[in-house]
Amino acid sequence: MKPRVGQTLVSTVDATTVVVVRWPEKDLEVTCGGAAMVDPRGPEAGAIGTPDPSQMGGSQLGKRYADEELGVEVLCTKSGQGTLALNGVPLPLKAAKPLPASD
């Protein structure tokens, strides 16, 4: 699946919801809890996936997850128990940029 920037994706194993912030021209699979994330308006939206116990580290509301090498970034808009991953590799939290000091 190749998501579009601004598209919402939902997990099939928990309540996690993300919005795509950046996505390359590549066809990559984003998963949550070991199961592929789907378009909430698509035919798979009501599907129930089977969670992978090793992929249940949780996701944090309001945090960005990114893979800088691949050019992928998603924003978590609803947290859940599943770990967000890209092609089977967990997505790390994106570090916050420090604000400039005001004099």
N, CA, C and O atoms as a MOPAC input file, in Angstrom:
PM7 MOZYME 1SCF
protein

 N      0.84400 1    -1.17300 1     0.00000 1
 C      0.00000 1     0.00000 1     0.00000 1
 C      0.89500 1     1.24400 1     0.00000 1
 O      1.90500 1     1.29600 1     0.70100 1
 N      0.51100 1     2.22700 1    -0.78400 1
 C      1.23600 1     3.49300 1    -0.82500 1
 C      0.31100 1     4.59900 1    -0.32700 1
 O     -0.49400 1     5.13000 1    -1.09200 1
 N      0.42700 1     4.94900 1     0.96200 1
 C     -0.42200 1     6.01300 1     1.51100 1
 C     -0.07800 1     7.37700 1     0.92200 1
 O      1.03000 1     7.60300 1     0.43700 1
 N     -1.04100 1     8.26700 1     0.97600 1
 C     -0.85100 1     9.65500 1     0.55200 1
 C     -0.58700 1    10.51300 1     1.78100 1
 O     -1.01600 1    10.17600 1     2.88400 1
 N      0.11800 1    11.62100 1     1.58800 1
 C      0.33400 1    12.57500 1     2.67500 1
 C     -1.03100 1    13.11600 1     3.08800 1
 O     -1.83300 1    13.51400 1     2.24200 1
 N     -1.28800 1    13.12800 1     4.39800 1
 C     -2.57100 1    13.58300 1     4.92800 1
 C     -3.57900 1    12.47100 1     5.13800 1
 O     -4.62800 1    12.69600 1     5.74200 1
 N     -3.28200 1    11.27600 1     4.65300 1
 C     -4.19500 1    10.14500 1     4.79500 1
 C     -4.16200 1     9.59600 1     6.21700 1
 O     -3.10500 1     9.54600 1     6.84600 1
 N     -5.32000 1     9.18600 1     6.71600 1
 C     -5.43000 1     8.55300 1     8.02200 1
 C     -5.34200 1     7.04400 1     7.84000 1
 O     -5.93900 1     6.48400 1     6.92000 1
 N     -4.59600 1     6.39100 1     8.72300 1
 C     -4.49200 1     4.93600 1     8.73500 1
 C     -4.87600 1     4.44500 1    10.11700 1
 O     -4.53800 1     5.07400 1    11.12000 1
 N     -5.58600 1     3.31600 1    10.17800 1
 C     -6.00000 1     2.75100 1    11.45800 1
 C     -5.44300 1     1.34200 1    11.60400 1
 O     -5.20000 1     0.64200 1    10.62100 1
 N     -5.25000 1     0.94800 1    12.84500 1
 C     -4.76400 1    -0.38700 1    13.16400 1
 C     -5.92500 1    -1.37100 1    13.15200 1
 O     -7.06800 1    -1.00700 1    13.42900 1
 N     -5.61500 1    -2.62700 1    12.82600 1
 C     -6.63500 1    -3.67600 1    12.88400 1
 C     -6.51100 1    -4.50300 1    14.15900 1
 O     -7.29200 1    -5.43100 1    14.37000 1
 N     -5.52800 1    -4.17500 1    15.02000 1
 C     -5.34300 1    -4.95100 1    16.24900 1
 C     -5.59500 1    -4.15100 1    17.52300 1
 O     -5.74800 1    -4.73400 1    18.59600 1
 N     -5.63900 1    -2.81800 1    17.41600 1
 C     -5.91500 1    -1.98800 1    18.59200 1
 C     -6.50000 1    -0.65400 1    18.13000 1
 O     -6.96800 1    -0.54300 1    16.99700 1
 N     -6.47700 1     0.34300 1    18.98600 1
 C     -7.11500 1     1.63100 1    18.68300 1
 C     -6.19200 1     2.63500 1    18.00500 1
 O     -6.60700 1     3.77000 1    17.76800 1
 N     -4.96400 1     2.26300 1    17.68600 1
 C     -4.00200 1     3.20900 1    17.11800 1
 C     -4.47900 1     3.78700 1    15.78700 1
 O     -4.95100 1     3.06700 1    14.90700 1
 N     -4.34100 1     5.11000 1    15.66800 1
 C     -4.64700 1     5.82900 1    14.42900 1
 C     -3.50200 1     6.79400 1    14.16200 1
 O     -3.02400 1     7.46400 1    15.07700 1
 N     -3.06000 1     6.86800 1    12.90500 1
 C     -1.99000 1     7.78900 1    12.53000 1
 C     -2.39500 1     8.58100 1    11.29100 1
 O     -3.26600 1     8.16900 1    10.52600 1
 N     -1.73800 1     9.73300 1    11.11200 1
 C     -1.87500 1    10.53800 1     9.90000 1
 C     -0.51000 1    10.56800 1     9.23300 1
 O      0.50200 1    10.80500 1     9.89300 1
 N     -0.47800 1    10.33000 1     7.93600 1
 C      0.77300 1    10.32900 1     7.17900 1
 C      1.23500 1    11.76800 1     6.97600 1
 O      0.51200 1    12.58400 1     6.40500 1
 N      2.45200 1    12.07800 1     7.44900 1
 C      3.03100 1    13.41300 1     7.31000 1
 C      3.97800 1    13.45900 1     6.10600 1
 O      3.94200 1    14.40900 1     5.32400 1
 N      4.82000 1    12.44000 1     5.95800 1
 C      5.73400 1    12.31400 1     4.81700 1
 C      5.72600 1    10.86900 1     4.36000 1
 O      5.65700 1     9.95100 1     5.17800 1
 N      5.79700 1    10.66500 1     3.03300 1
 C      5.85600 1     9.31000 1     2.48600 1
 C      6.59100 1     9.36000 1     1.15600 1
 O      6.28500 1    10.21000 1     0.32100 1
 N      7.55300 1     8.46900 1     0.93900 1
 C      8.29300 1     8.47500 1    -0.32500 1
 C      7.46100 1     7.85600 1    -1.45400 1
 O      6.33300 1     7.41100 1    -1.23600 1
 N      8.02300 1     7.83500 1    -2.63400 1
 C      7.34400 1     7.24400 1    -3.79200 1
 C      7.40700 1     5.71500 1    -3.76600 1
 O      6.93200 1     5.05700 1    -4.69200 1
 N      7.98200 1     5.16100 1    -2.72400 1
 C      8.12100 1     3.70800 1    -2.60000 1
 C      6.85200 1     3.08300 1    -2.03500 1
 O      6.05400 1     3.74400 1    -1.37000 1
 N      6.68600 1     1.79200 1    -2.31600 1
 C      5.57200 1     1.02800 1    -1.76800 1
 C      6.08100 1     0.32200 1    -0.51300 1
 O      6.76200 1    -0.69900 1    -0.60800 1
 N      5.75300 1     0.86200 1     0.66400 1
 C      6.20400 1     0.32500 1     1.94400 1
 C      4.99500 1    -0.08700 1     2.76800 1
 O      3.89200 1     0.42000 1     2.56200 1
 N      5.20500 1    -1.01100 1     3.70400 1
 C      4.10100 1    -1.45500 1     4.55800 1
 C      4.29100 1    -0.92800 1     5.97400 1
 O      5.29300 1    -1.21500 1     6.62900 1
 N      3.31500 1    -0.15500 1     6.43600 1
 C      3.32700 1     0.32400 1     7.81700 1
 C      2.40500 1    -0.59400 1     8.61300 1
 O      1.27500 1    -0.86900 1     8.20800 1
 N      2.91400 1    -1.06400 1     9.76000 1
 C      2.14900 1    -1.99400 1    10.58300 1
 C      2.01100 1    -1.46500 1    12.00100 1
 O      2.75700 1    -0.58300 1    12.42800 1
 N      1.06000 1    -2.00800 1    12.71000 1
 C      0.86600 1    -1.70200 1    14.12100 1
 C      0.55300 1    -3.01800 1    14.81400 1
 O     -0.42500 1    -3.68500 1    14.47900 1
 N      1.37300 1    -3.38500 1    15.76800 1
 C      1.17500 1    -4.65600 1    16.45500 1
 C      1.41700 1    -5.85400 1    15.55900 1
 O      0.92800 1    -6.94800 1    15.84300 1
 N      2.16600 1    -5.66500 1    14.47400 1
 C      2.47900 1    -6.75600 1    13.56100 1
 C      1.48500 1    -6.93600 1    12.43100 1
 O      1.70600 1    -7.77700 1    11.55900 1
 N      0.38500 1    -6.16900 1    12.41300 1
 C     -0.62700 1    -6.26800 1    11.35600 1
 C     -0.65000 1    -4.97300 1    10.55100 1
 O     -0.45200 1    -3.89000 1    11.10100 1
 N     -0.88900 1    -5.08800 1     9.26000 1
 C     -0.89300 1    -3.91800 1     8.37800 1
 C     -1.96600 1    -2.91600 1     8.79300 1
 O     -3.07300 1    -3.29200 1     9.17700 1
 N     -1.61400 1    -1.62900 1     8.70800 1
 C     -2.58900 1    -0.56800 1     8.97600 1
 C     -3.38800 1    -0.33600 1     7.69500 1
 O     -2.87400 1    -0.52900 1     6.59300 1
 N     -4.65000 1     0.08000 1     7.84600 1
 C     -5.55400 1     0.19700 1     6.70300 1
 C     -6.23400 1     1.56100 1     6.67600 1
 O     -6.24900 1     2.28500 1     7.67200 1
 N     -6.79200 1     1.89500 1     5.52100 1
 C     -7.57500 1     3.11800 1     5.35300 1
 C     -8.90800 1     2.91500 1     6.07300 1
 O     -9.56900 1     1.90300 1     5.84000 1
 N     -9.32900 1     3.84800 1     6.94700 1
 C    -10.58000 1     3.65800 1     7.68600 1
 C    -11.81800 1     3.63700 1     6.79700 1
 O    -12.87600 1     3.17600 1     7.22600 1
 N    -11.70100 1     4.13400 1     5.55800 1
 C    -12.83400 1     4.11400 1     4.63500 1
 C    -12.72100 1     2.98600 1     3.61800 1
 O    -13.58300 1     2.84900 1     2.75000 1
 N    -11.67800 1     2.18400 1     3.71200 1
 C    -11.45200 1     1.10600 1     2.76000 1
 C    -12.21000 1    -0.15800 1     3.13200 1
 O    -12.83200 1    -0.22300 1     4.19300 1
 N    -12.16200 1    -1.16900 1     2.25800 1
 C    -12.88600 1    -2.42100 1     2.51200 1
 C    -12.34400 1    -3.22300 1     3.69600 1
 O    -13.06700 1    -4.03900 1     4.26900 1
 N    -11.07100 1    -2.99800 1     4.07100 1
 C    -10.46900 1    -3.74900 1     5.18400 1
 C    -10.70000 1    -3.08100 1     6.52600 1
 O    -10.24000 1    -3.59500 1     7.54600 1
 N    -11.39400 1    -1.95600 1     6.56300 1
 C    -11.51800 1    -1.14500 1     7.78100 1
 C    -12.08400 1    -1.90500 1     8.97200 1
 O    -11.64800 1    -1.66100 1    10.09700 1
 N    -13.01700 1    -2.79700 1     8.78200 1
 C    -13.61800 1    -3.51400 1     9.89700 1
 C    -12.89600 1    -4.79500 1    10.25900 1
 O    -13.30800 1    -5.50100 1    11.17900 1
 N    -11.81800 1    -5.10500 1     9.54400 1
 C    -11.10000 1    -6.36100 1     9.77400 1
 C    -10.43400 1    -6.36500 1    11.14500 1
 O    -10.01100 1    -5.32700 1    11.65500 1
 N    -10.35300 1    -7.53900 1    11.71900 1
 C     -9.67900 1    -7.72400 1    13.00400 1
 C     -8.41000 1    -8.52400 1    12.72900 1
 O     -8.47200 1    -9.67100 1    12.28600 1
 N     -7.26200 1    -7.91100 1    12.99400 1
 C     -5.99100 1    -8.58300 1    12.79300 1
 C     -5.54700 1    -9.32000 1    14.04700 1
 O     -6.09300 1    -9.12200 1    15.13300 1
 N     -4.55200 1   -10.16600 1    13.87500 1
 C     -3.98300 1   -10.89800 1    14.99900 1
 C     -2.70300 1   -10.19600 1    15.42500 1
 O     -1.76700 1   -10.09200 1    14.63300 1
 N     -2.64300 1    -9.70900 1    16.67300 1
 C     -1.43800 1    -9.00200 1    17.11000 1
 C     -0.26000 1    -9.95000 1    17.31500 1
 O     -0.43300 1   -11.10300 1    17.71100 1
 N      0.92500 1    -9.44700 1    17.04100 1
 C      2.16700 1   -10.15800 1    17.30200 1
 C      2.62700 1    -9.72500 1    18.69200 1
 O      2.91400 1    -8.54600 1    18.89500 1
 N      2.70700 1   -10.65000 1    19.66100 1
 C      3.08200 1   -10.26500 1    21.02900 1
 C      4.40800 1    -9.51100 1    21.12200 1
 O      4.58900 1    -8.70400 1    22.03400 1
 N      5.33500 1    -9.75600 1    20.20100 1
 C      6.62000 1    -9.05800 1    20.23500 1
 C      6.51400 1    -7.63600 1    19.68900 1
 O      7.46300 1    -6.85900 1    19.80000 1
 N      5.37400 1    -7.29100 1    19.10400 1
 C      5.16200 1    -5.96000 1    18.52300 1
 C      4.11300 1    -5.16900 1    19.30700 1
 O      3.38300 1    -4.36600 1    18.72500 1
 N      4.03200 1    -5.38800 1    20.60700 1
 C      3.01600 1    -4.71900 1    21.42000 1
 C      3.66400 1    -3.78000 1    22.43800 1
 O      3.38500 1    -3.86200 1    23.63400 1
 N      4.54100 1    -2.87800 1    21.94800 1
 C      5.23300 1    -1.92800 1    22.81500 1
 C      4.47700 1    -0.63500 1    23.04100 1
 O      4.84800 1     0.15900 1    23.90500 1
 N      3.42100 1    -0.41500 1    22.27300 1
 C      2.60100 1     0.78300 1    22.44600 1
 C      3.01500 1     1.94200 1    21.56000 1
 O      4.15100 1     2.02300 1    21.09400 1
 N      2.06000 1     2.83900 1    21.34100 1
 C      2.30000 1     4.07600 1    20.59000 1
 C      1.79100 1     5.23400 1    21.43800 1
 O      0.86300 1     5.07400 1    22.23000 1
 N      2.40500 1     6.40200 1    21.26700 1
 C      2.08600 1     7.54900 1    22.11900 1
 C      1.31600 1     8.61600 1    21.34900 1
 O      1.70900 1     9.00900 1    20.25100 1
 N      0.22800 1     9.07400 1    21.93100 1
 C     -0.61700 1    10.10600 1    21.35000 1
 C      0.16300 1    11.40100 1    21.12900 1
 O      0.89200 1    11.85000 1    22.01300 1
 N      0.00700 1    11.99600 1    19.94700 1
 C      0.62300 1    13.28300 1    19.64700 1
 C      2.09200 1    13.22600 1    19.28000 1
 O      2.70500 1    14.26700 1    19.04200 1
 N      2.66500 1    12.05000 1    19.22700 1
 C      4.09100 1    11.91300 1    18.89900 1
 C      4.25900 1    11.56000 1    17.42300 1
 O      3.40400 1    10.91600 1    16.81400 1
 N      5.37900 1    11.99900 1    16.87100 1
 C      5.71400 1    11.68200 1    15.49100 1
 C      6.69700 1    10.51800 1    15.47800 1
 O      7.63800 1    10.46900 1    16.27100 1
 N      6.46500 1     9.59700 1    14.57800 1
 C      7.34300 1     8.44900 1    14.37400 1
 C      7.92000 1     8.59100 1    12.97500 1
 O      7.18200 1     8.83800 1    12.02200 1
 N      9.24200 1     8.43600 1    12.84200 1
 C      9.86800 1     8.70300 1    11.54800 1
 C     11.04100 1     7.77800 1    11.26800 1
 O     11.73800 1     7.32700 1    12.17700 1
 N     11.23600 1     7.51200 1     9.98900 1
 C     12.42600 1     6.83600 1     9.48300 1
 C     13.03900 1     7.80700 1     8.48000 1
 O     12.56500 1     7.92400 1     7.35000 1
 N     14.09200 1     8.50000 1     8.89700 1
 C     14.69900 1     9.54300 1     8.07000 1
 C     15.32800 1     8.97300 1     6.80000 1
 O     15.30300 1     9.62400 1     5.75600 1
 N     15.89300 1     7.76500 1     6.87500 1
 C     16.53200 1     7.16100 1     5.70500 1
 C     15.53100 1     6.91200 1     4.58700 1
 O     15.83100 1     7.14500 1     3.41700 1
 N     14.34000 1     6.43600 1     4.94700 1
 C     13.32100 1     6.13800 1     3.94200 1
 C     12.41800 1     7.33200 1     3.64300 1
 O     11.68200 1     7.31600 1     2.65700 1
 N     12.46600 1     8.36100 1     4.47800 1
 C     11.63500 1     9.54100 1     4.25100 1
 C     10.19200 1     9.34900 1     4.67100 1
 O      9.28100 1     9.87900 1     4.03500 1
 N      9.97400 1     8.58800 1     5.74600 1
 C      8.62300 1     8.31700 1     6.24300 1
 C      8.42700 1     9.00900 1     7.58300 1
 O      9.30600 1     8.98300 1     8.44400 1
 N      7.25600 1     9.63300 1     7.74800 1
 C      6.90200 1    10.24400 1     9.02800 1
 C      5.39400 1    10.15000 1     9.20500 1
 O      4.63100 1    10.49300 1     8.30200 1
 N      4.96400 1     9.67800 1    10.38600 1
 C      3.54200 1     9.61000 1    10.71800 1
 C      3.32200 1    10.25800 1    12.07600 1
 O      4.20900 1    10.25500 1    12.92900 1
 N      2.13400 1    10.81000 1    12.26700 1
 C      1.74300 1    11.44700 1    13.52300 1
 C      0.66800 1    10.58800 1    14.16600 1
 O     -0.35500 1    10.30600 1    13.54300 1
 N      0.89000 1    10.17000 1    15.40800 1
 C     -0.07100 1     9.33400 1    16.12700 1
 C     -1.19900 1    10.21600 1    16.66700 1
 O     -0.96300 1    11.08400 1    17.50700 1
 N     -2.42900 1     9.99100 1    16.18200 1
 C     -3.57600 1    10.78400 1    16.61700 1
 C     -4.46400 1    10.03800 1    17.60300 1
 O     -5.35700 1    10.62800 1    18.21100 1
 N     -4.21900 1     8.74500 1    17.75900 1
 C     -4.93200 1     7.94600 1    18.75800 1
 C     -3.98700 1     6.82400 1    19.17000 1
 O     -3.55800 1     6.03000 1    18.33300 1
 N     -3.66500 1     6.76000 1    20.45500 1
 C     -2.67700 1     5.78400 1    20.91800 1
 C     -3.29200 1     4.40000 1    21.07400 1
 O     -4.51000 1     4.23000 1    21.12000 1
 N     -2.40300 1     3.42300 1    21.15400 1
 C     -2.82900 1     2.04300 1    21.33600 1
 C     -1.68400 1     1.21400 1    21.88100 1
 O     -0.62700 1     1.74700 1    22.21900 1
 N     -1.89300 1    -0.09100 1    21.96500 1
 C     -0.89700 1    -0.98600 1    22.54500 1
 C      0.11700 1    -1.50700 1    21.53600 1
 O      1.17200 1    -2.00500 1    21.92800 1
 N     -0.18500 1    -1.40000 1    20.24300 1
 C      0.70000 1    -1.92300 1    19.20800 1
 C      1.87800 1    -1.01000 1    18.92400 1
 O      1.79500 1     0.20500 1    19.10500 1
 N      2.98200 1    -1.60700 1    18.47500 1
 C      4.17500 1    -0.87000 1    18.07000 1
 C      4.06400 1    -0.52200 1    16.59600 1
 O      3.75400 1    -1.38800 1    15.77800 1
 N      4.31400 1     0.74100 1    16.24700 1
 C      4.31700 1     1.15600 1    14.84600 1
 C      5.61700 1     0.68900 1    14.20900 1
 O      6.69500 1     0.87500 1    14.77500 1
 N      5.51400 1     0.08000 1    13.02900 1
 C      6.69800 1    -0.43600 1    12.34600 1
 C      6.57000 1    -0.20600 1    10.84600 1
 O      5.46900 1    -0.05800 1    10.31500 1
 N      7.70900 1    -0.17800 1    10.18100 1
 C      7.76900 1     0.00500 1     8.73500 1
 C      8.55200 1    -1.15900 1     8.16200 1
 O      9.73500 1    -1.32600 1     8.46000 1
 N      7.89500 1    -1.96600 1     7.33800 1
 C      8.50500 1    -3.17400 1     6.77200 1
 C      9.09700 1    -4.06400 1     7.86300 1
 O     10.15800 1    -4.65900 1     7.67300 1
 N      8.41400 1    -4.15600 1     9.00100 1
 C      8.82100 1    -5.02600 1    10.09200 1
 C      9.81200 1    -4.43100 1    11.07300 1
 O     10.13500 1    -5.06400 1    12.07900 1
 N     10.30700 1    -3.22100 1    10.80300 1
 C     11.27400 1    -2.56700 1    11.69000 1
 C     10.54800 1    -1.47700 1    12.48000 1
 O      9.94400 1    -0.58600 1    11.88200 1
 N     10.59900 1    -1.53400 1    13.82700 1
 C      9.89400 1    -0.51600 1    14.62800 1
 C     10.32000 1     0.90700 1    14.26800 1
 O     11.50500 1     1.19400 1    14.10000 1
 N      9.32800 1     1.78900 1    14.15400 1
 C      9.59400 1     3.20200 1    13.86800 1
 C      9.98300 1     3.91100 1    15.16000 1
 O      9.26100 1     3.81300 1    16.15200 1
 N     11.10300 1     4.62000 1    15.16900 1
 C     11.49500 1     5.35600 1    16.37700 1
 C     10.72100 1     6.66900 1    16.49500 1
 O     10.24700 1     7.22400 1    15.50400 1
 N     10.60800 1     7.14700 1    17.73100 1
 C     10.02100 1     8.46600 1    17.97000 1
 C     10.92800 1     9.51700 1    17.35000 1
 O     12.15200 1     9.41900 1    17.43700 1
 N     10.33200 1    10.51200 1    16.72900 1
 C     11.11600 1    11.60200 1    16.15800 1
 C     11.47500 1    12.55800 1    17.28300 1
 O     10.61600 1    12.94300 1    18.07700 1
 N     12.74100 1    12.94000 1    17.35100 1
 C     13.20100 1    13.85400 1    18.39900 1
 C     12.64900 1    15.25400 1    18.15200 1
 O     12.59100 1    15.71900 1    17.01400 1
 N     12.25000 1    15.91000 1    19.22000 1
 C     11.74200 1    17.27800 1    19.11900 1
 C     12.89600 1    18.23200 1    18.85600 1
 O     13.98400 1    18.07900 1    19.41000 1
 N     12.64500 1    19.21300 1    18.00900 1
 C     13.66800 1    20.22100 1    17.73200 1
 C     13.61900 1    21.27000 1    18.83200 1
 O     12.53900 1    21.74100 1    19.18900 1
 N     14.78300 1    21.64500 1    19.37900 1
 C     14.77600 1    22.67400 1    20.42400 1
 C     14.40500 1    24.03400 1    19.83900 1
 O     14.80200 1    24.37500 1    18.72500 1
 N     13.65200 1    24.78700 1    20.59500 1
 C     13.28100 1    26.13400 1    20.18000 1
 C     14.47200 1    27.06300 1    20.35300 1
 O     15.28100 1    26.87000 1    21.26100 1
 N     14.59000 1    28.06400 1    19.49600 1
 C     15.70900 1    28.99900 1    19.65600 1
 C     15.52200 1    29.84700 1    20.90700 1
 O     14.40300 1    30.16900 1    21.30600 1
 N     16.63300 1    30.19200 1    21.50400 1
 C     16.58500 1    31.03400 1    22.70400 1
 C     16.19400 1    32.44700 1    22.30500 1
 O     16.69000 1    32.98100 1    21.31300 1
 N     15.31300 1    33.04000 1    23.07300 1
 C     14.94700 1    34.43400 1    22.79100 1
 C     15.71000 1    35.33100 1    23.75700 1
 O     15.76400 1    35.07400 1    24.96000 1
 N     16.27700 1    36.35200 1    23.22500 1
 C     17.07900 1    37.25500 1    24.05700 1
 C     16.29800 1    38.48600 1    24.41700 1
 O     16.81100 1    39.36100 1    25.11400 1

